[in-house]
């Protein structure tokens, strides 16, 4: 039920509440009406006793033969009588009674079973005479049964009405929420200026929409400011970095530069290249955030790109005695930005080399599946800790904090952004200590 729509949950809860309310109301009605009927029957028994004593006042009660005709005329199927004098001598008993059916010690009105039927029995005394009256409770019990049957018959109807009515009410109440959900789902990086529709009614939902729109406005401002900062900072760094690199290269090419200074200049030039790469990566990510990546889609064979990358990988792998394994088909035609796809594959392969163990292996495979192309890059270095695996695509995050391994934690972020821009994805398939494998998925067309 967790995955049910809210309108159906509301209808179900309302139905359950309706059934419970029906049962509770019917039970209360049953108790009240039954109590009222029993009290009415008790009053009738008191009135019958008073009437019998009134009749007996004009009759010599000590003579059983004189009393019996009077009481016999009053006794019916649902009224039974027993009359005794002060000495306990039986003056009259209804013919339907047993030998001592009403001869008990209880004086208050109470229930008693007589010949399989339930009676209400009362004991009354006047002028030395003791009268016991028994009134049949069949009608009272039948009324209670009718109430129970009516309740059972009403439950399905109540359940149906409440379910349908609850769903209609929920749909009416949740209509603005559904419109908000659909509008919120359409807000992306490319249209952050879009806002949620304000409902016509100025109720709690309207207040919630107003708060959400204010929050979206703040998020838009912060996001745009972050993008501008990344783009401006990266762009502004390019000119001084270019000048710095040109000056260092001039020092290196100057014959008058001493060898010791040349080595220092060479180290500085390497750092400048690193800084240039970082600035370019930040600029690329800023464009991706702004939805302004320009992709030059062309048809090309992905195997050609991977073959060239494999040659470069073997050169990178040689110092650590790594083995490069490939499993590529003859052709993998795709329609994509060649430079971007090459950069994605390069970042994945460089990570496989950097985070591998000496004498390990790098495995590059590719295949076409239906309407997509998959490229997997794996290495058998140390496994990525499970608690860090969910953050490896975050910017500047490094799953292994080894300072001896070069990098800034941007390679996987860039690979993912470029893949998403193509309508594809980059994901971690496995990292179990035997292999750490990443998969690049691209649409074929």
N, C-alpha and C positions, 0 to 999 in steps of 0.2 A: 504493500500500500504506500510505501515511501515514494514511489515513482508515479502515483496517480496524480492527475490534474487537481488543482486546488478546488475547482468547482465541484468535482465529484467527491472529494473529501468532505467539503462543506455539506453537500447533499446527504452523504452517508451519516455524518455526525448529527445532522438535523433529524434524519430518519430515526436513528437510535434514540435521540432525545425525545422525539415524538412518541415512539413506542413506549419508552419508559414513562413519559408523562401520561400516556393513555392508561397504562397499567396502574400507575399510582392513582390517577383520578378514578378509575373504575374500582380499584380496591377501596379507596376512601368512600366512594358512593355505596359500595356493597356493605361496608361496615355501618355507615350512617343509616342506610335504609333498613338493614336487618335489625339494627338496634331500635329504630323507630317502630318497625313492625312488631318486634317482641314486646316493646313497651305498650303498644296499642293492644296486643293480645293480653298482656297482664291487666290492663285497665278493663278490658272486656270480662276477664275472669272475675275481677273484683265486683264488677256490676252484676254478673251472673250470680255470684255468691250472695250479694245484697238482695237480689230479687228472690232467690230461693228462701232466704231467711224471712223475707216479708211474707212469702206464701206460707211458710211454716208457722208464723205467728198465729194464724187463724186455724191451725190444725193441732191436734193433740199429738205432739211429736213423740210422746212416749209410747204411742201405739203404732207399731210398725205397719199394721194393715192400713191405717189412715194416712201414713206418710208416703207409702210406696206409689199410690196412684198419682199423687202430686209430682213427685220427682221423675217418675217414668214419663210423664208428659213433657218434661223439660229436657231429659237426656236425649241426645242425638248421637250420630256416628262420631262427630268431632267434639262432643262434650260428654264426659263421663263423670259420674258423681259417686261419692261414698259418704254416708251419714252415720254418725255414732252418737250415742247419748253420753252423759257425763260419766257413766260407769264403764264406758267402752263397748256397750252392747251395740251390735250392728243393727241399724234401723233400715238402711237401704244401700244397695250396691248395684251399679249398672250391670246389666246382663253380660256386656262385653268384657268385663273385668274378671281377672282370675281370683283365686281364693283370698289373696292378701296383696293385690297389686299396688294399692295406694297406701297400705298400712306401713309407712316408714316414719322415722322420727324427725325428719326435716320439716320445719314449719315455713321456711322462706320459699318463694317462688323458685322453681328449679326445673331442669329438664330430666325426663325419665323415659326409658324405652319400655313400651308395652306392646307385646305381640309383634315385635319387629318394627314398630312405628314410634316416632319420637313425639312425646307429649310435653306440654308445659303444665306442671303440677303445682297447685297451691293449697294451703291449709288455712281454713277460716273457722273461727269459733264465736258463738253467740248464744246466750241464755243456756249454757250448759251443753250445747250441741256442737259437735265438731264436724265440719263439712270439708271434704277434700274434693277439689275440682281438677279435672285433667282436660286440657284443650289440645287438640291435634295441631301439630306445627307443620303439616304438609304444605299448606299454602305459603307459610313463611319461608320454608326451605326451597319451595319451587321458585319463589321470587328471587332468592339468592342465586339459584342455578341459572335462571334467566339472565341475571346480570352478568354472570361469568360467561355464559355462551355469547351474549351480546358483545362483551369485551373481546372475546376471541374472534368473533366475526368482524369486529371493527378494526382489529390490528392490521390485517392486510391492506384494507382501504386507507387507513391512516398512513401506513408505511409508503404506499404508492403515492399518495397525495403529497406527503412531506418530501419524498425523494425528488419528485418532479418539481414541486414548488421550490424546494431548497436549491436544486440545480438552476432553476430560472432566476431565483434571487441572487445566487452566487454569480451567475453569468452577468446579470445586470450590475452587480456590485464590483465585479472584477473586470468588467469591460475596459474601464480607464487604465487599470493595471496592465492588462494585456497590450493596450496601445502603447503604454510607456515601455514595456518590455521590448516590443518590436522596434520602437524608435531607438532605444538604447542599444539594441543589437546592431543597428545600422551605423552607429557612431564609431568611426575608425580614425586612424592617424591622419588619413587624407581629408577628413571632414569634421575636425574637432569643433568647428564653429557651429555645427548643428546642435539644436537643443530639443529637449523633450516637450511634447505638446501639453499645453495647459488644459485640464478638463474644464468644462463649463461651470461645474459646481465648485464653489469655494469651500470645500470640506477638507478633511485630513489628507486626502490624496492630493488635492490641489496644493496644500502646504508642503507635502513631501516633494512634489514636482518642482516647486519653487526652490526648495533647499538643494535638490539635485542639480538644477540648472545653475545655481550659484556655484556649487562645487565644480561643475564642468567648466565654468568660466575660469575659475582659479586654476584648474588643471591645464586648461588650454594655454593660459598665460605662462605658467611654469614650464610647460613642455616647449612652447615656442621660444622662450628665453633660453632654455637649455640647448635647443638646436642652434639658435643663433650664436650662442657662446662657442659651441664646438666647431661650427663652421667658420666663424670669424677667427677663432684662435688658430685653427689649422691653416686657414688661408694666410693669416698674417705671419705665421711662422715660416711659410714657404720661402719668402723673399730673403730673410736673414740667413736661413739655412742654406739656400742656394749660394749666397755670397760667401758664407763661411766655407762651404765645400769647395768653391772655386779657389779661395785663398789657400786652403790646405793642399789642393791638387797642384797649385802653382809652386808651393814650397817643395813638394815632392819631385816636381819636374825640374827644379832649379839645380844645375850642376854644382852650385856653390854650397848647397845644403849639406852640412856634416852628416855622416851616417847615423850618429846618435840622435840628432834632431829629426832625421828622416824617419827613424823608427817611431819616435813620439808622434810625428805628423801622421804616420800610417795608422796608429792607434786612434788618433783623433778623427781621422777620416772614417774609420769603422763606426765610431760612435755617431758621427754625423749621418751616416747611412741609416743607422738604427733610428735616429731622431726623425729623419725624412720619412722612413717607413711608418713610424707611429703617427706623424702628422697626416700622412695620406690615408691611413686607416681610420683615423678619427674623422676626417673629412668625408670618407665614404660612408661611415656609420651615421653621420649627421644628415647626409643626403637620404639615406635609407629611412631614418626617423621621419624626415619631412616628406617621404613618399616621392622623392625627386631623383631616384636612381634612373639613369638613362641607359637602357639596354638596347644594344644593336643586335637584334635577332637575325641570325643567318643559319642556313642549313650547312652542317659540317659533320664529319665523322669523328665521334668522340674517341674512338680507338686511337686515332692519330695523336690527339692531345695526350692520352694516357701513355702511349708508347714513348713520346718525348719526355714525359714526366718520369717514367720508369728509368730512363737513361740517367736523368739528373739524380734520381733517388739512389741508384747504384753508386754514384760518385759520393753522395752524402753518407751512404751506409758503409763505405769501405773502411774508414778509420776505426769503426767499432765492429768490423767483421760481420756485418749484418747480411743476411741473405734476402734477396728481393724475389718474391714469387708472384707470377701473374697468371690470371685465368681470364683471358679476354677473347671475345668472339672476333670473327674477321672484320665485322663492321658494326657500328652502333650509330646510325644516323639520328641526329637530333636537330631541333631548331631552337637555338638559344644564343646568348651572348658568349662568344667563344672565349674572350678574355676573362669574363666573370667566372665561367665554368672552370677554366684553367686555374684561376685563383682559388676557387673552392677546393679542387682536388689537390692543389699544391699545399694549402694549409693543412689538409688532412694527412697528407703524406709526410710533411715536415714534422707534424706532431708524432706520427708513428715512428719516425727515426729518432727524434729527441727523447721520447719517453720509452725507449726500448732498452733491453739489456744487452750487454756485449755478447756477440755470437748468436743473437736472436734472429728473428725473421720478420719481414714486412710482406704482407700479402695484399695484392691489388686484383680485384675481380670486377667484372662488369657483365651485365646481361640485360636483355629486353624482355619485359613482362607486360603483355597486353598493350596498354596505351602509355606506358612509362618505361623509363630506363633507370636501372639501379647500378650504382658503383659502390663497392665496399672496400674499405681500407682497414687492415687489421695489423696488430703487432702483438707479440707475446711478452710484453714487459709486465711490470707490476700492475695489479688490478687497481682500478680507481675505487677508493673507499665509498661505500654505499651512501654515507651521509653527504658526500660531496658530489655524487653523480648528478643530482638534480640541479647543480649550480654551474656545471662546466660550460654552459653556453652564455653565462653572465659575463659582462664586460669586465676586464681586468681581473677575472677570477682564474686562479690556477689550481687545478685539482691536486697537484703535487707541489708543495712550496719549496722546491729545491732551488736555491739561488744560483747554483752552478749551471742550471739549464737556462739558456737564453730565451727571451720572449717576454711579452707584456700581457698575455691573457686576452688577446683580441682576435686570434686566428679563428677560433670556433664561432665567435660572435659574428664575424664577417661572413664566414661560410654559411651560417644559418640565414642571415639577412639576404644574401645574394640568392640562396636557394629559394627562399620564400618569395622573393621578387620574381622568380621564374615560375612560380606556382608549384614548387617542389618543397623538399624538406631535407634537413640533416639531423640524424638521430643517432644516439648511442644504442647499439644492438645488444652488446654483451660486454662485460668486463669481469671475468671470473678467475683471473690469475693465469689461465691458459692462453686466452686471446682477449684483447680489447679491440672491439670492432665497431667502426662507424659506417653508417650507410647514407649515401647521397641519392635522393630520388628526384628525377626530373621528368616532366611530361615530354613525350616524343614529339608532339606538335605544339 
